[in-house]
Each structure stands twice: as C-alpha cells, then as structure tokens.
Amino acid sequence: MFRRCRRCRRAGDLDHAAREHIENVLKPLADVTPARTVADLSGVTFMDSSGINILITAYRNAVVSALGRG
C-alpha cells in the first residue's frame, strides 16, 4: 500500500524570525495528515537553537496527533 508523504522545503535561515511561519507549515493537518512529513532542509544555510526547537516541537505535535487518531 502506498502511503502519502508531505514534503516541506525550506531555504535560507531557520531561526527565530522564521519560527511562526515554519510552525504553521509543519503543523499536523486535521483529517488529511499524511503518514509521513519530510522536512527538506537541504536549502537551509543557517539554523540556530530556535530552528532545532521548531523541529522538535513539530515532531512532538505529529506524535500526539497520530496517537489521537490511533
């Protein structure tokens, strides 16, 4: 069975200034969340601790969302 995958690309900085936008992009989608979300960071040229925190938070939100659909 083919499982859907959502791919999110980022170019440039992944830092505090990008936080709100990236959190909204990575937020689990109600009713249509694919089995997997891939964050393509190949275009990121700078990431600080805020960027790392964004990714950790997105992962935790995805886990909670998946458990809620269980």
Beta strands, then each sheet from edge to edge (+ up, - down):
strand 1: 5-14
strand 2: 36-47
sheet 1: 1+ 2+
end
